[in-house]
Amino acid sequence: MKTIKELIKLVANFSLICSLVLFFSCTEVNGQQNYKDANTKPEDRAKDLISKMTLEEKVAQLNGLGNGHGVFGDKKAGVFGTKGNEKLGIPTLVMGHGITGVRSGRDVSVKSTYMLAPIGIAATWDTELYSRASVAIAKEMVALGQNLNLGTTLNIIRHPLGGRGWECFSEDPYLTAQLGVEHVKAMQANGIISGPKHFVANNQEQNRHDINNVLEERTLREIYLPAFKTAVVEGGALNIMAAYNRVNGTFMCENKWLLTDILRDEWGFKGFVLSDFGKGVQSTVPTALAGMNIEMSSAKWYGSKLVAAVNNGEIKESIIDKLVYDKLFTMFKMGLFDNKWKQPKEVVHSQEHQNIALEVARKSGVLLKNKNNVLPLALKKGNKLAVIGPNAKRYVGGVYSEFLQGGGSGGCYYFEDAVTNPVDEIAKIANVMEVSYARGCHIELKKKQKKIEAKTLMPDALDLADVKKDDKQLTKEAVELAEKSDQVILVVGITGSQESEGRDRKSTRLPENQEKLINEVTKVNKNVIVVMVGGSYFDTSSWIDKVNGVINYFYCGEKLSQAMAEVLFGKVNPSGKLPISYPKSASQYPKGSIFQGGKYKEKKESNIYSEGIFVGYRYFNKNKEEMRFPFGYGLSYTNFKYSKLKVKKGKIVEVSFTIKNTGKISGDEIAQLYIHDKESSVPRPIRELKGFKRVSLKAGESKKVHITLKDDAFAFWSPTKKDWTVEPGEFDIQIGVNSRDIKLSKIINK
């Protein structure tokens, strides 16, 4: 029988032994290193690993896998990413694009679920849906061996000619931020480092490698930085991609004020920054001192030049240690050293993920015009229905991934039979009608594409006979079909061949041959519905008064065609709303908001953001511009009534109101909350979006909607105080169905 003292001694000895075991398990014992211990803090693991690395080994972690054979990656590597170190147990960091689906560099053999395009999900205004879609994309990225998402794109749509507008969410910083943060959270909770881009003020493609964007700090703070700030502060983003462009004379990869002072010191960013690919980095020492961690995708300015800079005393090795630490800390924190994340290959293009893609497509269509409630179309047995237009059917198989999708790195290579043709999906539903098809015109095919041979065509692609026909002949055939049809559906627009990374759009109008097609068809048939497919605004002025109905589909995933058919015939009630403004003409945009000048290095011409904070609907409202369709606009097959607005003041302002579906069918409404500061010491917008809710209502059903507002909803960036400021006074709380149609309002004092 042990005495009490003996038992206490045994317990103490046991505790000491446990402590020693724990201590030695976290330090080097018989060659074991504590950075390999998953129970050690990520911070300590990163520091310990760095202490064991040579200068060359450290610098090797700051370079992409590319080499002199190609700007966009070493062909032998087969992927984008950074080098591993087998001796030290550092895994290769594999990067992919998880923006629309999953893309693995330029490897066309890697296919995935084409889930959405950012502007398409923005049209749903559904943050919960985007979270689920982002989880699905993350799982497919893990299944395909990737660790980091080169996205999503948080740039603001300053002008609709920007070639990557389809890859962005909106002209509004609040809507962009609310969607972006959901993507970041979903990615990182499922094993993928999230890398919002392109930081910052990257708003067009022309001369993107050397354009100098000049803008005031207030404009940066209120318009172009908020989405990135939300991604970091609320979302915990662990990667940021620095853009090509200059901001106020300094290349982004050399911009210490933005990369360190704001991103790290002010927002508390803990991850690492990588450059945009190829020409993002323009120097060695200034770039390293700015806090830019990784040069992508090859070691042109880092690598041996960075090693030499340390050896020559131009930069301290401690700077290199910090750059490497940020990267290794992130990898440890995400469990990449411990092979934490696994997904079966079967998750790629699973039925669950296809169902999410279908939900996105169903919710993203925006009904713009519905004269005399012509839509939904009636299924009349025996009626002749003509489906016409270049976006109604895949046209060239060799670039199939550009069909109903934007072009460039943000797109994904989808499964060939996953993206069906609108005409085929329409025919499935309209099976009691006589459905016929005519192309009408080419979708701006280049001359060399007209010489395409049959063997290069994908299944169900354009017949070789159609390829050889010119637009005059195709339009003639379409007009003849329309003349003998009871109803015409025109599916027009653009695709990745015209709207892409690397170049800006030529015009905001539909291609000339498509406008001619619409005008010729409407001469012989008055029952015409136009469905537009594209990634940004279209100037519809030359034809919109000649048609009865218009539906706008931003690129919204592989189920776009099915959703389109369902909306046209009322199987689905349209509920999308515009995340961008539709003025009557592109000439209404601020002059200079799409820069047409040359390279800054050569011409010394700058891209001046003279409109300041007045971007998109803020500008149009300020200048009382007449709109075709305002920001936030979208019709439904049912009607909604707003009532009973209540505003409860406090540290957090609580807003509530009631929405009732007064129609005869179920539908979703997107209620929008705007704020107006009635008197301010600085110019402020007439209204700013500060809240929204998507609400599903059955026929006759009412629901109470709640939106809360923190102080930052009422704040502006003070140029004099250099801080966010809420001035006392009256604020108008406005509840609207879009940025021009306000249903309820109430003034409060702050």
Buried (B, 14 or more C-beta within 10 A) or exposed (E): EEEEEEEEEEEEEEEEEEEEEEEEEBEEEEEEBBBBBEEBBBBBBBBBBBEEBEBEBBBBBBBBBBBEEEBBBBEEBBBBBBBBBEEBEBBBBBBBBBBBBBBBBBBEEBBBBBBBBBBBBBBBBBBEBBBBBBBBBBBBBBBBBBBBBBBBBBBBBBBBBBBBBBBBBBBBBBBBBBBBBBBBBBBBBBBBBBBBBBBBBBBBBBBBBBBBBBBBBBBBBBBBBBBBBBBBBBBBBBBBBBBBBBBBEBBBBBBBEBBBBBBBEEBEBBBBBBBBBBBBBBBBBBBBBBBBBBBBBBBBBBBEBBBEBBEEEBBEEEBBBBBBBBBBBBBBBBBBBBEEBEBEEEBBBBEEBBEBBBBBBBBBBBBBBBEEEBBBBEBEEEBBBBBBBBBBBBBBBBBBBBBBBBBBBBBBBBBBEBBBBBBBBBBBBBEEBBBBBBBBBBBBBEEEBEEBEEEBBBEBBBEEEBBEBEBEEBBBBBBEBBEEBBBBBBBBBBBBBBBBBEBBBEEBBBBEBBBBBBEBBBEBBEBBBBBBBBBBBBBBBBBBEBBBBBBBBBBBBBBBBBBBBBBBBBEBBBBBBBBBBBBBBBEBBBEBBBBEBBBBEEEEBBBBBBBBBBBBBBBBBBEEBEBBBBBBBBBBBBEBEBEEBEBEEEEEBEBBBBBBBBBEEBBBBBBBBBBBBEEEEBEBBBBBBBBBBBBEBEEEBBBEBEBEBEEEBBBBBBEEEEEBBBBEEEBBBBBBBBBBEBBBBBEBEB
